[in-house]
Every structure is written in C-alpha cells, then in structure tokens.
Amino acid sequence: MLIIILILLMVSVYSHRASAESWVYEKGKWYYYTYDEPVEKQWITYGGNEYYIGSQGLMSTDKWEKDPDTGKTYYVGTNGIKQRNVYTAKGDKFVGDDGTELVTFDDWRKDAKKKLKEVIKALNKKQTVTSDQKALLAQYNASNAAFTLYDLNGDGFRDIIVINKESSDNQVLDILLWNPDEREFYAIMELDFISDESAVLKREPQYGNAWAIVTRGVNDISFWQLKLHEYNFNDVEHYHFGYNEYGDVIYYIDDGEVEAGYWNTSLMEMTRQAGSGIFTDYYDLNEASINAQVDAYPLDAELYLFQEADTD
C-alpha cells in the first residue's frame, strides 16, 4: 500500500510540474506561461531548443535578442528557435555557429557586391578614346564580362576575378583580393577591353602559387607571381625584343641582352613553370548572378575562418 501511495504522489508531482509550464497559441502568436503567469524577457530551453520570451509571455520570432548573461545578441528564426549557421529570414545577415551574426562574412558579402557593381560601372563607362578604340568599345561592355569568387592566394578567403568572357583564354580584367585584416577587397589588377596590356592567370603545379602573364603586343611578355598567403604580385621576369639600327632583332630578359636561343628556351621554361590555367566557374557579370554567388552558403572552411576573424 505504501508503494502505491508513493507512486501516486510521484505522478501527482510530475503532472503538476508538467502543467506548470505551458504554451498558449492565440491570434497567430505563441505565449509561454509558468503557473499561469507569463514568462517575460528571458531565454528558455524547451524540447532541446532555445527561445526568447518577451513582454507578456510573447515568443520572439525573426528578431535579434540580447542575452544578459553573455552580453551577446542572438537571432531567433520565424519558428522562435535560436538559429545557427543560417541566413536570417530577410537574408540580410548570416548567423554563425554560436547564434550571433557572423560579422566578417557579412562584411565580405557587402564589399563583394559593392566592388563588383563598381566594376560593372567602370566597364560601362564612356571613355575618351581613338576612333578605332571607339569602334571596339561599341561592341563591348559589362555584359561581355564574367566573374568568379575564387581563393587566388590560398589564404582560405575567396577573392574576385573578372574576365573578358569573349576571349579564348579568359583574359583578366580585374583582380580584387580580400584583405582579412582590413575586411575589404582591394584591386591588384585593373584592365579594360581596350588596354594595351592583356593578362591571363595560371596556377603552378608544384607550389600552388598564382601567376599573371601580361603581354603587350607580340614582343613584350612579363611574368608576375602571387605567392601563397601574399597580397601582391611580384615582377619575376620580363621578356621583350626590339631592333637595332641595322634592323637586327635584339632580345632582352629584363634589361639584359641575350641570344635568341636562350631567350626562347628561357621563355618556354617560364611558361611551363607558371603552370596551367585557373580552373573555376565564371558567371555573367550582372546583379542577379552577383547576388546568387555572393549570397551562396559559405564553405565549412570559410565558416571557420570568418568565425576566427570575428573573435580577433
């Protein structure tokens, strides 16, 4: 008999506790109560999820709410649950692994869109040019360009490469590297459709460094190297040739005159060392493509880097 009484008492206590906490759905909104009194302005854990309950017991939805214990502001979604590693309902901010805004990633997104729009404006800009250049520009504008978000210097953050998509070898128009310290993109190469220089990107197979091969006409070739984790190209070697007063071809590497055979052999070796092209997908340079690519879900490795940057 004593055992039965104890069991009944335990059931009574459990039922009382269960009834002490309750959700109430009224006029399209959820409210949370304990002992028929509304919980106010505090975080609760229910069913393994965290919720913020505001004034008069109203469950907060699609809002940023501050936790007085941590001092941090967290995002709760349209379902009221604290979110992690997702975009907000409006898509204007990204929520990190701890439920707070991933600020550095949002800075990256904002500046990427800003800089790409500036590139569009520059490529569409009317310029004072020669008649031949004017005829060429009449055929080209930003619609003839394409872009990619690609980690060029191997620091883990995707950079911006803009190319002339009408070219057969993906001629570079703009390169902008993300600087994690300054939290912005900055240009390390700016060309246009009528530049007297033409550049293509390569990736060397042995060490992974990036190369830009810049040509001016048919007799001037420069090799520029971007080493891993660096933020500027370095001029490595410059090949060019001209003519002396007798019409003979004179070959140069940097400022030194060399024999034709050595010039050609060295040029072939530098081209081999620079490696093959950059393998990545390019997208039309317009607002729809920019938003789609920039707002894509970040890679796991990127999430870690952006989270680390937020704690610095």
PALOZA-14204 format. One record per residue (C-alpha): x, y, z; residue number from 1; residue in three letters. Coordinates in steps of 0.1 Angstrom, whole numbers, padded with zeros to 4 digits. Layout:
residues N
       X       Y       Z   num   residu
       X       Y       Z   NUM      ALA
...
This chain:
residues 312
       X       Y       Z   num   residu
    0000    0000    0000     1      MET
    0029    0024    0008     2      LEU
    0044    0018   -0026     3      ILE
    0012    0026   -0043     4      ILE
    0008    0058   -0024     5      ILE
    0044    0069   -0033     6      LEU
    0038    0061   -0070     7      ILE
    0005    0082   -0069     8      LEU
    0024    0110   -0052     9      LEU
    0052    0110   -0078    10      MET
    0026    0110   -0107    11      VAL
    0008    0139   -0090    12      SER
    0041    0159   -0087    13      VAL
    0050    0152   -0123    14      TYR
    0016    0162   -0135    15      SER
    0018    0194   -0115    16      HIS
    0052    0203   -0130    17      ARG
    0041    0195   -0165    18      ALA
    0011    0217   -0161    19      SER
    0032    0245   -0146    20      ALA
    0048    0252   -0180    21      GLU
    0026    0257   -0210    22      SER
    0025    0272   -0245    23      TRP
   -0006    0291   -0255    24      VAL
   -0014    0299   -0291    25      TYR
   -0036    0330   -0295    26      GLU
   -0043    0351   -0326    27      LYS
   -0014    0337   -0346    28      GLY
    0012    0341   -0318    29      LYS
    0027    0319   -0292    30      TRP
    0029    0327   -0255    31      TYR
    0048    0309   -0227    32      TYR
    0035    0306   -0191    33      TYR
    0046    0291   -0159    34      THR
    0019    0285   -0132    35      TYR
   -0005    0305   -0154    36      ASP
    0018    0335   -0152    37      GLU
    0036    0348   -0184    38      PRO
    0074    0344   -0186    39      VAL
    0089    0378   -0195    40      GLU
    0122    0389   -0211    41      LYS
    0142    0358   -0206    42      GLN
    0156    0329   -0226    43      TRP
    0141    0294   -0220    44      ILE
    0151    0259   -0232    45      THR
    0122    0238   -0243    46      TYR
    0124    0205   -0262    47      GLY
    0162    0209   -0267    48      GLY
    0158    0243   -0284    49      ASN
    0163    0279   -0271    50      GLU
    0136    0305   -0273    51      TYR
    0134    0341   -0262    52      TYR
    0102    0351   -0244    53      ILE
    0094    0389   -0244    54      GLY
    0068    0410   -0227    55      SER
    0036    0394   -0216    56      GLN
    0050    0359   -0224    57      GLY
    0052    0366   -0262    58      LEU
    0076    0343   -0280    59      MET
    0100    0363   -0301    60      SER
    0103    0355   -0338    61      THR
    0126    0367   -0366    62      ASP
    0144    0391   -0342    63      LYS
    0178    0397   -0326    64      TRP
    0176    0393   -0289    65      GLU
    0203    0400   -0263    66      LYS
    0214    0376   -0236    67      ASP
    0222    0395   -0204    68      PRO
    0244    0366   -0192    69      ASP
    0267    0365   -0223    70      THR
    0262    0401   -0234    71      GLY
    0258    0388   -0270    72      LYS
    0229    0393   -0293    73      THR
    0214    0361   -0309    74      TYR
    0189    0355   -0337    75      TYR
    0157    0336   -0333    76      VAL
    0140    0325   -0365    77      GLY
    0104    0326   -0377    78      THR
    0098    0295   -0356    79      ASN
    0111    0312   -0325    80      GLY
    0142    0289   -0322    81      ILE
    0177    0303   -0318    82      LYS
    0194    0298   -0351    83      GLN
    0229    0287   -0361    84      ARG
    0247    0287   -0394    85      ASN
    0218    0301   -0415    86      VAL
    0207    0333   -0431    87      TYR
    0181    0354   -0414    88      THR
    0146    0353   -0428    89      ALA
    0153    0385   -0447    90      LYS
    0186    0372   -0459    91      GLY
    0204    0404   -0450    92      ASP
    0226    0388   -0423    93      LYS
    0243    0354   -0417    94      PHE
    0241    0337   -0383    95      VAL
    0272    0319   -0371    96      GLY
    0278    0287   -0352    97      ASP
    0271    0304   -0318    98      ASP
    0238    0320   -0329    99      GLY
    0253    0355   -0333   100      THR
    0258    0374   -0365   101      GLU
    0289    0363   -0385   102      LEU
    0300    0399   -0390   103      VAL
    0331    0393   -0410   104      THR
    0313    0372   -0435   105      PHE
    0286    0398   -0438   106      ASP
    0313    0424   -0444   107      ASP
    0328    0401   -0471   108      TRP
    0294    0398   -0488   109      ARG
    0287    0435   -0486   110      LYS
    0320    0446   -0500   111      ASP
    0320    0419   -0527   112      ALA
    0287    0432   -0541   113      LYS
    0299    0468   -0538   114      LYS
    0332    0462   -0557   115      LYS
    0315    0441   -0584   116      LEU
    0290    0468   -0591   117      LYS
    0318    0493   -0593   118      GLU
    0335    0470   -0619   119      VAL
    0302    0470   -0639   120      ILE
    0301    0508   -0638   121      LYS
    0337    0511   -0649   122      ALA
    0333    0487   -0678   123      LEU
    0302    0505   -0690   124      ASN
    0317    0540   -0686   125      LYS
    0322    0560   -0717   126      LYS
    0358    0570   -0723   127      GLN
    0378    0594   -0744   128      THR
    0393    0571   -0770   129      VAL
    0406    0569   -0805   130      THR
    0382    0561   -0834   131      SER
    0395    0525   -0835   132      ASP
    0391    0521   -0798   133      GLN
    0356    0536   -0800   134      LYS
    0346    0510   -0826   135      ALA
    0359    0483   -0803   136      LEU
    0341    0497   -0772   137      LEU
    0309    0499   -0791   138      ALA
    0310    0461   -0792   139      GLN
    0319    0455   -0755   140      TYR
    0306    0464   -0721   141      ASN
    0300    0447   -0688   142      ALA
    0277    0422   -0704   143      SER
    0308    0408   -0721   144      ASN
    0325    0402   -0688   145      ALA
    0322    0373   -0663   146      ALA
    0333    0369   -0627   147      PHE
    0342    0342   -0602   148      THR
    0348    0340   -0564   149      LEU
    0380    0321   -0561   150      TYR
    0407    0319   -0535   151      ASP
    0436    0331   -0556   152      LEU
    0463    0335   -0529   153      ASN
    0454    0304   -0508   154      GLY
    0445    0322   -0476   155      ASP
    0411    0304   -0474   156      GLY
    0391    0335   -0484   157      PHE
    0375    0337   -0519   158      ARG
    0387    0366   -0540   159      ASP
    0372    0383   -0571   160      ILE
    0384    0376   -0606   161      ILE
    0367    0394   -0636   162      VAL
    0375    0382   -0671   163      ILE
    0366    0391   -0707   164      ASN
    0343    0361   -0714   165      LYS
    0346    0367   -0752   166      GLU
    0383    0359   -0751   167      SER
    0395    0324   -0758   168      SER
    0420    0323   -0728   169      ASP
    0399    0341   -0701   170      ASN
    0418    0374   -0703   171      GLN
    0417    0391   -0669   172      VAL
    0400    0425   -0665   173      LEU
    0401    0428   -0627   174      ASP
    0416    0410   -0597   175      ILE
    0405    0420   -0562   176      LEU
    0419    0402   -0531   177      LEU
    0401    0400   -0498   178      TRP
    0422    0415   -0470   179      ASN
    0411    0399   -0438   180      PRO
    0428    0425   -0416   181      ASP
    0412    0454   -0434   182      GLU
    0380    0435   -0441   183      ARG
    0377    0447   -0476   184      GLU
    0386    0438   -0512   185      PHE
    0414    0458   -0529   186      TYR
    0424    0458   -0565   187      ALA
    0457    0443   -0576   188      ILE
    0450    0444   -0613   189      MET
    0427    0467   -0633   190      GLU
    0424    0464   -0671   191      LEU
    0396    0470   -0696   192      ASP
    0386    0460   -0731   193      PHE
    0409    0485   -0748   194      ILE
    0440    0482   -0725   195      SER
    0473    0479   -0743   196      ASP
    0481    0450   -0719   197      GLU
    0465    0416   -0718   198      SER
    0467    0392   -0688   199      ALA
    0459    0356   -0682   200      VAL
    0461    0337   -0649   201      LEU
    0480    0305   -0642   202      LYS
    0485    0282   -0612   203      ARG
    0518    0265   -0609   204      GLU
    0516    0227   -0601   205      PRO
    0545    0224   -0577   206      GLN
    0538    0251   -0550   207      TYR
    0504    0264   -0559   208      GLY
    0515    0300   -0564   209      ASN
    0494    0320   -0589   210      ALA
    0510    0337   -0619   211      TRP
    0498    0365   -0642   212      ALA
    0513    0365   -0677   213      ILE
    0510    0400   -0690   214      VAL
    0516    0407   -0727   215      THR
    0519    0440   -0747   216      ARG
    0516    0433   -0784   217      GLY
    0538    0403   -0796   218      VAL
    0572    0414   -0784   219      ASN
    0567    0421   -0747   220      ASP
    0559    0394   -0720   221      ILE
    0560    0398   -0683   222      SER
    0557    0371   -0656   223      PHE
    0542    0382   -0623   224      TRP
    0540    0358   -0593   225      GLN
    0515    0359   -0564   226      LEU
    0528    0337   -0537   227      LYS
    0505    0318   -0513   228      LEU
    0493    0340   -0485   229      HIS
    0507    0371   -0500   230      GLU
    0486    0401   -0513   231      TYR
    0505    0415   -0542   232      ASN
    0521    0402   -0574   233      PHE
    0559    0403   -0577   234      ASN
    0576    0410   -0610   235      ASP
    0597    0379   -0617   236      VAL
    0609    0382   -0653   237      GLU
    0603    0404   -0684   238      HIS
    0609    0392   -0719   239      TYR
    0610    0417   -0748   240      HIS
    0628    0423   -0781   241      PHE
    0634    0452   -0804   242      GLY
    0656    0462   -0834   243      TYR
    0689    0478   -0837   244      ASN
    0699    0505   -0863   245      GLU
    0706    0477   -0889   246      TYR
    0672    0461   -0884   247      GLY
    0685    0431   -0865   248      ASP
    0664    0417   -0837   249      VAL
    0678    0422   -0802   250      ILE
    0664    0400   -0774   251      TYR
    0662    0411   -0738   252      TYR
    0654    0394   -0705   253      ILE
    0647    0422   -0680   254      ASP
    0673    0447   -0691   255      ASP
    0700    0423   -0702   256      GLY
    0706    0414   -0739   257      GLU
    0706    0377   -0746   258      VAL
    0710    0353   -0775   259      GLU
    0678    0344   -0794   260      ALA
    0681    0307   -0785   261      GLY
    0685    0314   -0748   262      TYR
    0656    0339   -0749   263      TRP
    0632    0313   -0764   264      ASN
    0644    0285   -0742   265      THR
    0640    0306   -0711   266      SER
    0606    0319   -0721   267      LEU
    0594    0283   -0727   268      MET
    0607    0273   -0692   269      GLU
    0590    0303   -0675   270      MET
    0557    0294   -0693   271      THR
    0560    0258   -0681   272      ARG
    0568    0269   -0645   273      GLN
    0537    0292   -0644   274      ALA
    0515    0261   -0650   275      GLY
    0481    0257   -0664   276      SER
    0450    0279   -0662   277      GLY
    0429    0287   -0632   278      ILE
    0401    0261   -0631   279      PHE
    0369    0277   -0618   280      THR
    0334    0285   -0630   281      ASP
    0327    0320   -0643   282      TYR
    0293    0338   -0641   283      TYR
    0278    0366   -0661   284      ASP
    0286    0400   -0645   285      LEU
    0251    0412   -0636   286      ASN
    0232    0418   -0604   287      GLU
    0213    0386   -0604   288      ALA
    0244    0364   -0608   289      SER
    0263    0386   -0582   290      ILE
    0236    0381   -0556   291      ASN
    0233    0344   -0563   292      ALA
    0271    0337   -0559   293      GLN
    0279    0361   -0531   294      VAL
    0249    0350   -0510   295      ASP
    0256    0313   -0515   296      ALA
    0261    0293   -0483   297      TYR
    0298    0296   -0473   298      PRO
    0320    0265   -0473   299      LEU
    0328    0249   -0439   300      ASP
    0364    0260   -0441   301      ALA
    0353    0296   -0447   302      GLU
    0328    0295   -0418   303      LEU
    0357    0286   -0395   304      TYR
    0379    0314   -0409   305      LEU
    0352    0340   -0406   306      PHE
    0344    0329   -0371   307      GLN
    0380    0331   -0362   308      GLU
    0382    0366   -0377   309      ALA
    0351    0377   -0356   310      ASP
    0369    0367   -0324   311      THR
    0401    0387   -0332   312      ASP
